[in-house]
Amino acid sequence: MQEGAMLRRTDDFRRITKKLSGLLKQLEGSMPIDFTKDSSKILSNRGVYAFFSKDAPIYVGRANRTFRQRFRQHVGRSSQHNQASFAFKMAKIEVMRKGIDSRNMTRKELSKIPEFKVLLSRCKERIKTMKFRVVKIEDSKTQYLFEAFAAMEWNTKYNDFDTH
């Protein structure tokens, strides 16, 4: 790798990380979106979003298409485990509380358990009622870094950054 290319990447990283605290304040201060009523243009944008429960952030994600599409994936009845990752994580915790040891199960194995399917559906319904806040970010690198930064700063309960 040439030295000039490496310096540009380092400069990109520094440029992005300088923005993160401001983006966090912007996300935290944004108006919650009610999908049953809101049809604003912000939903057509890409960026980072957070779900809030009782005014506390519990999950941060990124929308590389639109916020509207990503929200629908989180709550859609036919959404698979890799699309409804937040609901899946919630349901996995719930199924463990019911005595089913899911720690070593794959997502596919868990998805076949009838009780898990019911819990997953309930979690999707619960997510629909949560406050959903967004910040528009077009740049993918900034989205990735900010998603991790926000989740770590807020110590969100359902972000773990394991792959699906």
C-alpha positions in Angstrom: 0.0 0.0 0.0 1.3 3.4 -0.9 1.9 5.9 1.9 -0.3 8.6 0.4 -3.3 6.2 0.2 -2.8 5.3 3.9 -2.6 8.9 4.9 -5.9 9.7 3.1 -7.6 6.8 4.9 -6.3 8.1 8.2 -7.5 11.6 7.4 -10.9 10.1 6.5 -11.1 8.4 9.8 -10.2 11.5 11.7 -12.6 13.6 9.8 -15.5 11.2 10.5 -14.7 10.7 14.2 -14.7 14.4 14.8 -18.4 14.4 13.8 -19.6 11.6 16.0 -20.4 13.5 19.2 -22.4 16.1 17.2 -24.3 13.3 15.4 -25.1 11.7 18.7 -26.6 14.9 20.0 -28.5 15.3 16.8 -29.9 11.8 17.0 -30.8 12.1 20.6 -32.6 15.4 20.0 -34.5 14.4 16.9 -38.2 14.1 17.0 -39.6 10.6 17.4 -41.3 9.2 14.3 -44.7 7.7 14.5 -45.0 5.4 11.4 -48.8 5.3 11.7 -49.0 9.1 11.1 -45.7 10.4 9.7 -45.0 10.4 6.1 -42.2 13.0 6.2 -39.4 13.0 3.7 -36.8 12.1 6.3 -38.1 8.5 6.0 -36.8 8.4 2.5 -33.3 9.0 3.6 -30.4 6.8 4.7 -28.5 7.0 7.9 -28.5 5.8 11.5 -31.5 5.3 13.7 -32.3 4.4 17.3 -35.2 2.7 19.1 -36.1 4.1 22.5 -38.0 2.5 25.3 -39.1 4.6 28.2 -37.0 7.5 26.8 -33.8 5.3 26.9 -32.0 4.1 23.7 -32.0 0.3 23.6 -31.0 -0.4 20.0 -29.0 1.5 17.3 -28.9 0.5 13.6 -28.2 1.8 10.2 -30.3 2.1 7.1 -28.3 1.8 3.9 -31.5 2.1 1.8 -34.2 4.2 3.6 -35.4 4.5 7.1 -38.9 3.5 6.0 -37.6 0.2 4.5 -35.4 -0.6 7.5 -38.2 0.0 10.0 -40.5 -2.3 8.0 -37.9 -5.0 8.0 -37.7 -4.8 11.8 -41.4 -5.2 12.2 -42.6 -7.1 9.1 -44.5 -10.3 9.7 -42.5 -12.1 7.0 -39.2 -10.5 7.9 -36.5 -13.2 8.5 -34.0 -13.3 11.3 -31.4 -11.4 9.4 -33.9 -8.6 8.6 -35.5 -8.3 12.0 -32.3 -8.6 14.0 -33.5 -6.3 16.8 -36.7 -8.4 17.3 -34.7 -11.6 17.1 -32.4 -10.5 19.8 -35.3 -9.5 22.0 -37.0 -12.8 21.4 -33.8 -14.8 22.1 -33.6 -13.2 25.6 -37.3 -13.9 26.2 -37.0 -17.6 25.2 -34.0 -18.0 27.6 -36.1 -16.5 30.4 -38.7 -19.3 29.6 -36.0 -21.9 30.2 -35.0 -22.7 26.6 -31.2 -22.6 26.4 -30.6 -20.8 23.1 -27.0 -19.8 23.6 -25.5 -22.5 21.3 -28.4 -22.5 18.8 -28.1 -21.1 15.3 -30.6 -18.5 14.2 -32.1 -21.0 11.8 -32.5 -23.6 14.6 -34.1 -21.0 16.9 -36.5 -19.9 14.2 -38.0 -23.4 14.0 -39.0 -23.5 17.7 -42.8 -22.7 17.8 -42.5 -20.8 21.1 -39.7 -18.7 19.7 -41.9 -17.9 16.6 -44.6 -16.6 18.9 -42.1 -14.5 21.0 -40.6 -13.1 17.8 -44.0 -12.0 16.6 -44.7 -10.3 19.9 -41.3 -8.5 19.9 -42.0 -7.1 16.4 -45.3 -5.8 17.7 -43.6 -4.2 20.7 -41.0 -2.6 18.5 -43.8 -0.9 16.5 -44.8 1.0 19.7 -41.2 2.3 20.5 -39.9 5.7 19.7 -37.9 5.7 16.5 -35.4 8.5 16.0 -33.2 9.1 13.0 -30.2 11.1 11.7 -29.6 11.4 8.0 -26.1 10.2 7.0 -25.4 9.4 3.4 -21.8 8.3 3.7 -21.5 4.5 4.5 -18.3 4.8 6.4 -19.8 7.5 8.7 -22.9 5.3 9.2 -20.8 2.3 10.3 -18.6 4.3 12.7 -21.5 6.2 14.1 -23.7 3.2 14.6 -21.0 1.6 16.8 -20.1 4.8 18.5 -23.8 5.5 19.5 -24.4 2.0 20.7 -21.2 2.1 22.8 -21.9 5.6 24.2 -25.4 4.7 25.2 -24.5 1.1 26.1 -27.6 -0.1 24.3 -29.1 -3.4 25.6 -29.6 -5.1 22.2 -26.5 -4.2 20.2 -23.8 -6.8 20.3 -22.2 -6.5 16.8 -22.1 -10.3 16.4 -22.8 -11.3 12.8 -26.1 -12.8 11.9 
